[in-house]
């Protein structure tokens, strides 16, 4: 394999498109040389949304992320942009309304990353949710969306449910309902906000950890940031500091001398598993909402490329965000729930291709007296510490844009600058400014020649799919797959480094692509293929490549490994 140099890549990509991000060395210098209006700490969906919103309003923005964009909860979700039909049961009508409006916006502003998904909710005799009650709830769901969803909900009879999902348990089936939400690629939605922020002028740096807050006269004026790739330390000065660190919020609070010791967030662990599609067949455009036969809580069975995703659990956790992962009991719960609905599937632990866990950072005060994570509100909250650090907690992926807007409003107020209206509600995310998804897909199919690769490229990059594909015209070997049977290309490893802030193998294979989730070796074989193309761009020696491969193996084992049963 003969890899590209950075200069060759830039000469090949002659299509009209925003310039790629500045080299990391230049961005590090900019961090140290400027005084920013706002420093955003945290590169999950919320922090990246805040950086984009603030930069579009004309503020000077820096964003730093300790690991990689979406490396926490934002890449370990149910991959849904949804109104939250299950929140109706707990009376969170305001959140459902807000989420439904945001779902409508994202379907228009990121049509490559957010796509309609039908859900079938089967109802069984004796279940706590009766068919009439489900119908009434879904009508309310339609109304809260102002009847602007893809389609309105409708009732199904038992045969319609069974025809949609052959093999579903027929005993006691009284019918069901079909309603609509949306699916997304959570990590790439986060990345799209990063790219938009960078293109709007923000200075963006992943693999950069905040070691200390810069406190002057009791007020936060920036932070000490360590480049974790080199160990170099930099002082970043900013007139306002925002913490959007999700489950890590309380760690940032500990750096603030003015903070008390009370926690701002409480973690709720959500676990998902992926099984081969042939073991649990689902239509590519339809998911299932079910009440788990184990404990009656709402969960999903979701289509995902060549796999089916089952999830999620929702339990309070004290696990550290960097160490949280699925346990044997989590797997058994999810498998038992799926087998209860599809008794002929007979899923066992060996069917699980991958399992992952994330921590939802719920506002600590949002929990009910029982401490039930399932009923805790997903509303977000903004707090200002005595030193002026603005922290946001709670919320959900679907409402990230509203959370970002609220936070930038608070930043403007703290800075005393005139209020600017948020532009994120009308501007397409990068790659999303096209008239027709079908037209883009047809163009990609004609150029690429493989349906699965064309669909992947358009869904991942939107109308920017031509950028990675252009690399294959001069170097046809880059059209080879990173892993047999999957649509991910070697060209995407090169493009990831030059255009998408990729600095490690897990940046590429876990978050820019979903390859690690979809292979039983968790992407280890593909990592060696990708490393050969990434090495000259990142300056890796042969010894560095071996270290990177070993680090990748440790990373995916930490992320996807299964906690044994407790004794």
Phi and psi in degrees as a GROMACS rama.xvg file:
@    title "Ramachandran Plot"
@    xaxis  label "Phi"
@    yaxis  label "Psi"
@TYPE xy
-103.724  108.726  UNK-2
-80.1643  163.363  UNK-3
-79.7398  150.521  UNK-4
-87.5479  164.423  UNK-5
-60.1057  -38.0147  UNK-6
-66.3639  -38.4652  UNK-7
-63.9945  -40.5134  UNK-8
-61.0983  -47.6458  UNK-9
-66.2661  -30.4239  UNK-10
-75.8529  -28.8762  UNK-11
-73.251  -38.8029  UNK-12
-83.7218  89.0987  UNK-13
-104.396  7.05324  UNK-14
-71.6294  148.14  UNK-15
-66.7612  116.276  UNK-16
-163.08  160.172  UNK-17
-55.8365  148.305  UNK-18
-64.7196  147.946  UNK-19
-65.9813  161.823  UNK-20
-57.7489  151.035  UNK-21
-62.2664  153.796  UNK-22
-54.3868  152.289  UNK-23
-58.2444  -38.196  UNK-24
-60.3336  -38.4415  UNK-25
-69.4158  -38.3731  UNK-26
-67.8008  -35.7058  UNK-27
-63.8883  -42.1615  UNK-28
-62.8555  -40.404  UNK-29
-64.1098  -37.7157  UNK-30
-59.0813  -42.7902  UNK-31
-80.2072  -24.6663  UNK-32
-89.5789  -25.4798  UNK-33
-99.5613  161.149  UNK-34
-109.111  116.532  UNK-35
-91.2877  156.653  UNK-36
-71.7879  -38.5261  UNK-37
-146.951  134.553  UNK-38
-106.1  120.105  UNK-39
-99.6357  123.71  UNK-40
-102.679  117.689  UNK-41
118.309  123.398  UNK-42
-112.842  36.3062  UNK-43
-82.9973  -171.816  UNK-44
-60.149  -35.6624  UNK-45
-71.4083  -49.11  UNK-46
-61.6079  -41.0247  UNK-47
-68.2405  -36.2311  UNK-48
-64.4696  -38.7814  UNK-49
-64.7315  -45.1  UNK-50
-60.8337  -42.3127  UNK-51
-63.4297  -48.4942  UNK-52
-59.9171  -47.5004  UNK-53
-64.6206  -41.7115  UNK-54
-65.3524  -38.0049  UNK-55
-68.2781  -22.3157  UNK-56
-86.0292  1.58771  UNK-57
92.9496  7.26217  UNK-58
-80.3433  151.251  UNK-59
-83.6897  117.754  UNK-60
-122.845  137.522  UNK-61
-124.141  141.753  UNK-62
-130.894  130.714  UNK-63
-124.735  142.692  UNK-64
-132.52  129.214  UNK-65
-61.4084  -41.1629  UNK-66
-110.897  -102.317  UNK-67
-133.118  160.062  UNK-68
-58.1967  130.725  UNK-69
67.0341  19.692  UNK-70
-73.1537  -13.4277  UNK-71
-101.296  -128.791  UNK-72
-59.0949  -30.2663  UNK-73
-69.7158  -7.50756  UNK-74
-117.309  11.0946  UNK-75
-130.078  33.5759  UNK-76
-95.8369  -173.12  UNK-77
-79.8328  -0.090305  UNK-78
59.4431  43.0402  UNK-79
-123  140.945  UNK-80
-110.6  105.875  UNK-81
-143.546  156.75  UNK-82
-71.1946  -22.9479  UNK-83
89.0229  57.6566  UNK-84
-57.6485  -31.7202  UNK-85
-71.9624  -16.494  UNK-86
-74.7028  -17.6232  UNK-87
-59.1826  -37.022  UNK-88
-61.0809  -28.2523  UNK-89
-100.654  8.2951  UNK-90
77.8995  17.9472  UNK-91
-87.5714  62.9601  UNK-92
-67.5328  -38.0756  UNK-93
-61.089  -41.228  UNK-94
-66.4509  -40.9569  UNK-95
-62.318  -42.84  UNK-96
-60.983  -49.5915  UNK-97
-61.7998  -43.0586  UNK-98
-64.8581  -38.5439  UNK-99
-65.6491  -39.5971  UNK-100
-66.0192  -40.6433  UNK-101
-68.0579  -36.2716  UNK-102
-59.1158  -43.6443  UNK-103
-60.7553  -42.9525  UNK-104
-64.4661  -46.7232  UNK-105
-68.5567  -30.598  UNK-106
-61.3827  -30.2796  UNK-107
-89.2153  -35.3723  UNK-108
-90.0393  -18.5685  UNK-109
-140.303  61.19  UNK-110
-67.034  -15.5336  UNK-111
-81.7666  -31.2506  UNK-112
-97.6064  -22.705  UNK-113
-124.5  116.911  UNK-114
-130.658  148.802  UNK-115
-61.1586  144.065  UNK-116
-140.421  124.457  UNK-117
-80.3756  147.323  UNK-118
-125.489  134.413  UNK-119
-108.437  129.131  UNK-120
-113.699  102.485  UNK-121
-76.7888  148.472  UNK-122
-122.894  135.029  UNK-123
-119.618  150.293  UNK-124
-58.7169  133.336  UNK-125
87.1373  -7.14622  UNK-126
-71.0273  154.985  UNK-127
-67.5821  -21.7483  UNK-128
-103.083  108.375  UNK-129
-79.3287  160.258  UNK-130
-63.3701  -40.0216  UNK-131
-66.8112  -36.5431  UNK-132
-69.674  -38.3196  UNK-133
-62.6125  -43.7203  UNK-134
-59.9731  -43.8759  UNK-135
-65.1417  -41.9991  UNK-136
-63.2707  -39.5595  UNK-137
-72.9731  -30.0687  UNK-138
-65.1256  -39.7141  UNK-139
-64.0568  -38.9177  UNK-140
-60.1071  -44.5656  UNK-141
-61.4376  -43.2183  UNK-142
-65.5817  -40.5577  UNK-143
-66.5362  -22.9557  UNK-144
-86.2716  6.69581  UNK-145
57.838  30.1886  UNK-146
54.6645  34.18  UNK-147
-113.153  19.5957  UNK-148
-73.4013  175.452  UNK-149
-55.0849  -48.6185  UNK-150
-148.302  160.108  UNK-151
-80.2039  159.216  UNK-152
-71.4638  158.836  UNK-153
-152.767  153.53  UNK-154
-76.4831  151.549  UNK-155
-124.297  146.453  UNK-156
-88.6103  170.393  UNK-157
-55.8745  -38.6965  UNK-158
-66.5309  -39.4664  UNK-159
-63.799  -37.9151  UNK-160
-64.628  -47.0355  UNK-161
-66.2502  -35.8636  UNK-162
-66.2251  -34.4171  UNK-163
-73.0412  -37.8337  UNK-164
-128.879  81.1713  UNK-165
-57.9352  137.157  UNK-166
97.2711  -9.3756  UNK-167
-67.8424  146.328  UNK-168
-59.4026  124.502  UNK-169
-94.3693  -22.3788  UNK-170
-63.9578  121.66  UNK-171
78.9546  2.39465  UNK-172
-71.2625  118.307  UNK-173
-101.175  -4.11283  UNK-174
135.899  -146.958  UNK-175
171.214  -159.032  UNK-176
-152.009  155.005  UNK-177
-116.775  131.547  UNK-178
-140.129  177.086  UNK-179
-129.509  137.202  UNK-180
-135.269  -148.055  UNK-181
-145.595  149.647  UNK-182
-104.825  156.662  UNK-183
-148.47  166.849  UNK-184
-99.0348  102.56  UNK-185
-60.8451  -43.0766  UNK-186
-68.3636  -39.359  UNK-187
-75.4393  -26.7416  UNK-188
-64.3426  -40.5382  UNK-189
-62.5556  -46.5065  UNK-190
-60.8977  -38.924  UNK-191
-58.553  -38.0391  UNK-192
-68.7893  -36.5496  UNK-193
-61.8878  -48.4284  UNK-194
-61.5024  -42.1417  UNK-195
-63.466  -40.7633  UNK-196
-63.1464  -44.3103  UNK-197
-62.0438  -44.5837  UNK-198
-67.6335  -20.9072  UNK-199
-89.8548  2.20255  UNK-200
111.56  -4.30415  UNK-201
-69.7468  147.078  UNK-202
-93.8756  118.4  UNK-203
-116.28  134.212  UNK-204
-146.03  117.94  UNK-205
-94.1301  171.765  UNK-206
54.7384  45.8836  UNK-207
-139.889  113.52  UNK-208
-102.848  137.39  UNK-209
-80.2363  117.172  UNK-210
-91.5184  -33.959  UNK-211
-156.238  153.175  UNK-212
-86.2989  144.585  UNK-213
-89.9876  105.006  UNK-214
-108.253  122.026  UNK-215
-126.415  121.997  UNK-216
53.9474  37.8142  UNK-217
79.822  4.38363  UNK-218
-118.926  140.855  UNK-219
-72.3844  125.296  UNK-220
-126.84  20.6374  UNK-221
139.576  -155.994  UNK-222
-158.534  157.431  UNK-223
-90.5881  123.626  UNK-224
-119.609  133.607  UNK-225
-108.461  124.973  UNK-226
-73.5972  107.443  UNK-227
-72.0886  -12.1956  UNK-228
-81.3519  -27.0859  UNK-229
-122.218  -16.6999  UNK-230
83.9836  -0.546493  UNK-231
-72.9444  144.976  UNK-232
-109.292  138.89  UNK-233
-134.765  146.673  UNK-234
-99.3253  122.281  UNK-235
-109.57  118.794  UNK-236
-100.02  136.619  UNK-237
-152.459  146.098  UNK-238
-76.0947  -21.4494  UNK-239
-140.023  145.811  UNK-240
-124.345  129.338  UNK-241
-117.227  131.056  UNK-242
-104.42  114.131  UNK-243
-124.495  58.3965  UNK-244
-104.224  8.48192  UNK-245
54.545  -123.692  UNK-246
-63.464  -17.0635  UNK-247
-90.9802  7.60802  UNK-248
-54.7179  -42.0973  UNK-249
-71.428  -21.5278  UNK-250
-69.6172  -38.8456  UNK-251
-67.7057  -37.8642  UNK-252
-59.0907  -33.555  UNK-253
-67.6701  -22.1467  UNK-254
-79.4185  -12.792  UNK-255
-94.8352  108.688  UNK-256
-59.056  -23.8357  UNK-257
-86.1453  -1.56205  UNK-258
-85.4852  149.848  UNK-259
-85.1792  179.834  UNK-260
-92.877  5.87889  UNK-261
-75.9167  138.868  UNK-262
-71.5654  145.322  UNK-263
-94.0681  -26.5234  UNK-264
-130.021  155.728  UNK-265
-125.753  133.014  UNK-266
-83.2597  139.842  UNK-267
-122.265  120.584  UNK-268
-84.9957  128.115  UNK-269
-117.505  126.023  UNK-270
-115.667  140.776  UNK-271
-129.483  152.889  UNK-272
-129.907  151.854  UNK-273
-116.8  133.002  UNK-274
-124.532  156.021  UNK-275
-58.8841  141.779  UNK-276
-56.9665  -35.6406  UNK-277
-68.8479  -20.3102  UNK-278
-81.5337  -26.6176  UNK-279
-144.25  81.3535  UNK-280
-65.4167  135.695  UNK-281
-137.868  145.87  UNK-282
-60.7741  147.961  UNK-283
-66.0695  -16.9564  UNK-284
-117.756  15.0846  UNK-285
-140.131  133.019  UNK-286
-112.18  174.856  UNK-287
-121.934  134.269  UNK-288
-104.881  131.102  UNK-289
-140.849  159.47  UNK-290
-94.7084  117.654  UNK-291
-56.219  129.19  UNK-292
-67.146  -11.0987  UNK-293
-77.9265  -48.8137  UNK-294
-138.782  1.90803  UNK-295
83.1355  2.95607  UNK-296
-81.6857  157.06  UNK-297
-77.0774  134.275  UNK-298
-148.607  178.814  UNK-299
-131.845  153.213  UNK-300
-122.11  119.431  UNK-301
-124.512  137.725  UNK-302
-74.9894  140.704  UNK-303
-153.547  96.544  UNK-304
52.4808  -120.524  UNK-305
-90.2935  8.2253  UNK-306
-127.237  169.77  UNK-307
-121.778  131.916  UNK-308
-100.887  135.321  UNK-309
-119.227  127.025  UNK-310
174.535  168.699  UNK-311
-131.018  162.78  UNK-312
-80.4964  168.54  UNK-313
-156.059  96.0006  UNK-314
-135.387  141.682  UNK-315
-58.7124  144.214  UNK-316
-142.163  148.037  UNK-317
-106.181  6.07287  UNK-318
-63.5604  146.72  UNK-319
-69.7944  139.624  UNK-320
-56.0906  -31.2597  UNK-321
-77.7755  -14.7331  UNK-322
-113.554  -7.88745  UNK-323
-64.9932  137.823  UNK-324
-158.558  171.553  UNK-325
-70.6375  151.615  UNK-326
-113.316  167.33  UNK-327
-58.3946  -39.9219  UNK-328
-66.7147  -33.4883  UNK-329
-62.9043  -45.8601  UNK-330
-59.7184  -45.6453  UNK-331
-62.6437  -38.6015  UNK-332
-63.6719  -47.3291  UNK-333
-68.6694  -39.3953  UNK-334
-66.1917  -41.5391  UNK-335
-64.7551  -37.7798  UNK-336
-64.5251  -44.3284  UNK-337
-68.2689  -41.5871  UNK-338
-65.4388  -29.7923  UNK-339
-65.1347  -29.733  UNK-340
-90.9032  -32.1121  UNK-341
-123.804  78.1728  UNK-342
-61.674  -28.0842  UNK-343
-78.4467  -12.2795  UNK-344
-67.3806  -40.8241  UNK-345
50.3253  50.5845  UNK-346
-67.1236  139.719  UNK-347
-128.809  172.167  UNK-348
-57.1399  -34.6332  UNK-349
-66.3862  -16.8397  UNK-350
-76.2233  -16.5146  UNK-351
-75.0975  117.921  UNK-352
-77.9279  -42.7583  UNK-353
-153.628  155.202  UNK-354
-140.923  139.264  UNK-355
-144.688  158.745  UNK-356
-135.705  145.631  UNK-357
-134.615  162.371  UNK-358
-111.868  120.975  UNK-359
-82.1753  121.62  UNK-360
-85.7761  81.7423  UNK-361
-79.7383  145.829  UNK-362
-58.7553  128.914  UNK-363
-56.9714  -38.0484  UNK-364
-74.6899  -7.12627  UNK-365
-82.4764  -11.8391  UNK-366
-72.2966  146.14  UNK-367
-75.4602  171.234  UNK-368
-59.4335  -27.4263  UNK-369
-78.3245  -11.281  UNK-370
74.5182  19.4797  UNK-371
-75.9492  114.642  UNK-372
-65.7317  -30.1662  UNK-373
-66.124  -32.8975  UNK-374
-95.8748  -5.37408  UNK-375
-65.7437  142.025  UNK-376
-70.095  146.061  UNK-377
-96.4868  12.2605  UNK-378
-63.0434  150.606  UNK-379
-100.93  163.397  UNK-380
-143.085  146.772  UNK-381
-117.27  130.783  UNK-382
-125.309  141.966  UNK-383
-109.37  124.804  UNK-384
-77.0667  165.421  UNK-385
-57.3553  -26.0537  UNK-386
-85.2931  -4.20114  UNK-387
97.8159  0.456726  UNK-388
-67.3787  126.237  UNK-389
-95.1011  120.689  UNK-390
-120.269  139.281  UNK-391
-117.922  137.863  UNK-392
-140.362  162.998  UNK-393
80.2509  -158.01  UNK-394
81.5589  -176.362  UNK-395
-149.09  162.661  UNK-396
-53.7149  -43.3587  UNK-397
-58.1988  -35.6333  UNK-398
-100.159  18.1599  UNK-399
-57.488  -35.9888  UNK-400
-66.9475  -39.3455  UNK-401
-66.0186  -42.5134  UNK-402
-58.4886  -44.3365  UNK-403
-62.3582  -44.1405  UNK-404
-61.4816  -43.8559  UNK-405
-61.7157  -40.7394  UNK-406
-68.1998  -42.0577  UNK-407
-66.8293  -32.9505  UNK-408
-58.5739  -42.5154  UNK-409
-67.2326  -36.7097  UNK-410
-64.0268  -45.6785  UNK-411
-57.4431  -43.5524  UNK-412
-63.9473  -42.7255  UNK-413
-64.4026  -38.3132  UNK-414
-78.4261  -17.1256  UNK-415
72.7054  31.2561  UNK-416
-102.202  157.156  UNK-417
-60.5706  142.438  UNK-418
-71.2352  131.849  UNK-419
-112.444  137.572  UNK-420
-68.1278  138.074  UNK-421
-62.9181  137.251  UNK-422
-101.983  -3.22826  UNK-423
-71.8019  -14.2818  UNK-424
-80.8932  -7.15806  UNK-425
-129.334  -12.8404  UNK-426
-95.0051  129.344  UNK-427
-64.2511  146.644  UNK-428
-73.0713  156.908  UNK-429
-51.0155  130.095  UNK-430
90.1859  -12.269  UNK-431
-96.5641  1.96907  UNK-432
-91.1926  70.8531  UNK-433
-136.3  159.495  UNK-434
-82.5267  -31.4537  UNK-435
-146.924  121.426  UNK-436
-61.6307  -42.6856  UNK-437
-60.8155  -37.8359  UNK-438
-67.6525  -41.3456  UNK-439
-62.3244  -42.5557  UNK-440
-64.9829  -40.4012  UNK-441
-62.711  -40.7219  UNK-442
-64.5936  -41.0637  UNK-443
-66.5998  -41.1392  UNK-444
-60.958  -42.1402  UNK-445
-64.6789  -36.1599  UNK-446
-82.2131  -42.5642  UNK-447
-84.4004  -41.8373  UNK-448
87.0024  -0.884822  UNK-449
-129.261  124.617  UNK-450
-62.7111  -44.0547  UNK-451
-67.2324  -38.9105  UNK-452
-69.0608  -41.6442  UNK-453
-60.9437  -45.4859  UNK-454
-62.7231  -43.2497  UNK-455
-61.1989  -46.3325  UNK-456
-62.8735  -42.5684  UNK-457
-69.9633  -40.3178  UNK-458
-66.7589  -33.9164  UNK-459
-81.0124  -40.5918  UNK-460
-115.375  -6.78129  UNK-461
62.5995  -138.519  UNK-462
-76.8804  3.49705  UNK-463
-92.9197  9.44721  UNK-464
-58.6598  -23.9988  UNK-465
-68.1103  -23.0858  UNK-466
-65.6607  -56.1925  UNK-467
-65.5964  -35.4698  UNK-468
-66.9226  -30.7101  UNK-469
-59.2348  -29.1009  UNK-470
-64.7697  -26.5619  UNK-471
-77.3424  -17.0288  UNK-472
-71.7027  -36.9363  UNK-473
-87.8968  -27.6498  UNK-474
-130.186  82.529  UNK-475
-54.3427  -26.1976  UNK-476
-61.6075  -23.4336  UNK-477
-72.7096  -8.40063  UNK-478
-82.7652  -3.34064  UNK-479
-71.3966  150.488  UNK-480
-73.7932  150.273  UNK-481
-73.1122  -28.7729  UNK-482
-143.441  135.965  UNK-483
-57.5697  136.519  UNK-484
83.5066  -4.58298  UNK-485
-114.907  155.289  UNK-486
-86.1996  5.93955  UNK-487
-80.8126  134.345  UNK-488
-106.653  153.846  UNK-489
-59.1979  -32.2164  UNK-490
-58.4118  -28.7002  UNK-491
-71.9959  -24.4267  UNK-492
-67.2818  -42.8438  UNK-493
-66.2728  -48.5301  UNK-494
-61.2334  -38.1682  UNK-495
-59.5355  -41.3422  UNK-496
-69.7685  -44.1007  UNK-497
-81.3076  -25.221  UNK-498
-125.435  -13.4584  UNK-499
-131.218  27.0796  UNK-500
60.9316  29.589  UNK-501
-80.1927  125.84  UNK-502
-126.628  -5.29746  UNK-503
-146.934  166.468  UNK-504
-65.9528  -36.1918  UNK-505
-73.9069  -28.6055  UNK-506
-52.6939  -45.0569  UNK-507
-76.7693  -53.3097  UNK-508
-86.8543  -17.7327  UNK-509
-99.6745  -36.1692  UNK-510
-116.503  -46.6293  UNK-511
-67.3676  -35.6417  UNK-512
-121.339  162.682  UNK-513
-101.232  22.1636  UNK-514
-60.0528  -40.2858  UNK-515
-63.4917  -29.3858  UNK-516
-74.6685  -19.4803  UNK-517
-112.567  6.60178  UNK-518
-128.563  143.575  UNK-519
-67.7927  -25.1302  UNK-520
-88.6588  8.87425  UNK-521
59.4926  30.0927  UNK-522
86.4219  9.66053  UNK-523
-64.2757  -42.4328  UNK-524
-65.8655  -42.4241  UNK-525
-64.5844  -29.3635  UNK-526
-60.4413  -39.0274  UNK-527
-67.5133  -38.1711  UNK-528
-63.4509  -47.8585  UNK-529
-64.6927  -37.5006  UNK-530
-61.1724  -34.9881  UNK-531
-64.2884  -34.509  UNK-532
-82.7041  -28.8747  UNK-533
-81.9459  -29.4515  UNK-534
-54.708  -51.0748  UNK-535
-67.0477  -27.2994  UNK-536
-73.4071  -31.5022  UNK-537
-103.849  1.6786  UNK-538
73.0544  29.6791  UNK-539
-83.0411  129.856  UNK-540
-79.8367  169.276  UNK-541
-54.9879  -36.6898  UNK-542
-68.2831  -38.1545  UNK-543
-62.0499  -40.7182  UNK-544
-59.7259  -44.6786  UNK-545
-64.5042  -37.6695  UNK-546
-65.6292  -40.7736  UNK-547
-63.7825  -40.074  UNK-548
-64.9033  -41.0464  UNK-549
-66.1146  -40.449  UNK-550
-65.9432  -39.2131  UNK-551
-60.6445  -45.2217  UNK-552
-60.3549  -42.3491  UNK-553
-64.6538  -38.968  UNK-554
-64.6864  -48.2365  UNK-555
-70.3104  -29.1065  UNK-556
-67.4541  -38.5597  UNK-557
-67.142  -37.8116  UNK-558
-78.5212  -43.2579  UNK-559
-105.683  -5.6879  UNK-560
-63.6994  155.38  UNK-561
-105.653  126.332  UNK-562
-68.1469  131.185  UNK-563
-68.4584  162.803  UNK-564
-64.4997  139.096  UNK-565
-73.1413  146.256  UNK-566
